[in-house]
Amino acid sequence: MVRSPVLKSKLVRDNKAEDRDLYSGLIRLHVLHHAVEGPIFGLGMMEELARHDYRISPGSLYPLLQGLEKKGYLRSTEDRNGKSLRRVYVLASDRTQTARQPNSGTSCPRGRNRRF
């Protein structure tokens, strides 16, 4: 079967968009995971994500953090240390219980309770 260059180009473009969505979702989950553990801030999250081979620029991370705050997952405060000002994010208090308590029957530790 011969595919036209236009069709092949569209398939490649669609796959890249799907990969980008997955990548973005994984980064959001990683950020929320650390927010459950304690306060986070942009530069610290960039360094943590880099340790796990996620490449993200400040121009992508800070809007992501602001988006999570706007959706109600995070809350932020400004923390002043001398002359520098840092925005610190914590998990929203109404989301803490949900984040720390897994749904029964949906987790799959070590292959048990698989639903697929």
C-alpha positions as CSV (number, residue, x, y, z in Angstrom):
1,M,0.0,0.0,0.0
2,V,1.4,3.4,-1.0
3,R,0.6,6.3,1.2
4,S,0.5,9.8,-0.1
5,P,3.1,12.2,1.4
6,V,0.2,14.4,2.6
7,L,-1.4,11.5,4.5
8,K,2.0,10.4,6.0
9,S,2.7,14.0,7.1
10,K,-0.7,14.1,8.8
11,L,-0.1,10.8,10.6
12,V,3.3,12.0,11.9
13,R,1.8,15.3,13.0
14,D,-1.1,13.6,14.8
15,N,1.4,11.2,16.6
16,K,3.5,14.1,17.7
17,A,0.5,15.9,19.2
18,E,-0.5,12.7,21.0
19,D,3.0,12.3,22.4
20,R,3.0,15.9,23.5
21,D,-0.3,15.5,25.3
22,L,1.0,12.4,27.1
23,Y,4.3,14.1,28.0
24,S,2.5,17.1,29.4
25,G,0.2,14.9,31.4
26,L,3.1,13.0,32.9
27,I,4.8,16.2,33.9
28,R,1.5,17.4,35.6
29,L,1.3,14.1,37.5
30,H,4.9,14.4,38.6
31,V,4.3,18.0,39.8
32,L,1.2,17.0,41.7
33,H,3.1,14.0,43.2
34,H,5.6,16.4,44.7
35,A,3.0,18.8,45.8
36,V,1.4,16.0,47.9
37,E,4.8,15.5,49.6
38,G,5.3,19.2,50.4
39,P,5.6,22.8,49.1
40,I,7.1,23.2,45.6
41,F,8.5,26.1,43.5
42,G,9.3,26.5,39.9
43,L,13.1,26.2,39.8
44,G,13.1,23.3,42.3
45,M,10.5,21.5,40.1
46,M,12.6,22.2,36.9
47,E,15.6,20.6,38.6
48,E,13.6,17.6,39.9
49,L,12.0,17.0,36.5
50,A,15.5,17.2,34.9
51,R,16.7,14.5,37.3
52,H,14.0,12.3,35.7
53,D,14.9,13.3,32.1
54,Y,11.9,15.6,31.6
55,R,13.0,18.6,29.6
56,I,10.8,21.6,30.3
57,S,11.5,25.3,29.9
58,P,10.4,28.0,32.4
59,G,8.1,29.2,29.6
60,S,6.3,25.9,29.8
61,L,6.5,25.0,33.5
62,Y,5.3,28.3,35.0
63,P,2.1,28.4,32.9
64,L,1.5,24.7,33.8
65,L,1.8,25.6,37.5
66,Q,-0.6,28.5,37.0
67,G,-3.0,26.3,35.2
68,L,-3.0,23.7,38.0
69,E,-3.7,26.6,40.4
70,K,-6.5,28.0,38.3
71,K,-8.1,24.5,38.1
72,G,-7.9,24.3,41.9
73,Y,-5.3,21.6,42.3
74,L,-2.6,23.9,43.7
75,R,-2.6,27.1,45.9
76,S,0.3,29.5,45.8
77,T,1.8,32.1,48.1
78,E,4.7,34.5,47.7
79,D,7.7,33.8,49.9
80,R,10.2,36.6,50.3
81,N,13.8,35.7,51.2
82,G,15.8,39.0,51.4
83,K,15.5,40.6,48.1
84,S,14.3,37.6,46.2
85,L,10.6,36.7,45.8
86,R,9.5,33.1,45.2
87,R,6.0,31.7,44.4
88,V,5.5,28.6,46.5
89,Y,2.8,26.1,45.5
90,V,1.1,23.6,47.8
91,L,-1.6,21.1,47.1
92,A,-5.0,22.7,47.5
93,S,-6.5,21.7,50.9
94,D,-9.7,20.3,49.4
95,R,-7.6,18.1,47.1
96,T,-5.3,16.7,49.7
97,Q,-7.6,13.9,50.8
98,T,-8.3,12.8,47.2
99,A,-4.6,12.8,46.3
100,R,-3.5,10.8,49.3
101,Q,-6.3,8.2,49.3
102,P,-6.3,5.9,46.3
103,N,-9.6,4.7,44.8
104,S,-10.3,1.1,45.9
105,G,-10.2,-1.3,43.0
106,T,-8.4,1.2,40.6
107,S,-4.9,0.8,41.8
108,C,-2.9,-2.1,40.5
109,P,0.0,-2.9,42.9
110,R,2.3,-5.6,41.5
111,G,-0.3,-6.7,38.9
112,R,-3.2,-7.5,41.2
113,N,-6.7,-6.3,40.5
114,R,-6.1,-5.7,36.8
115,R,-9.1,-4.5,35.0
116,F,-7.9,-5.0,31.4
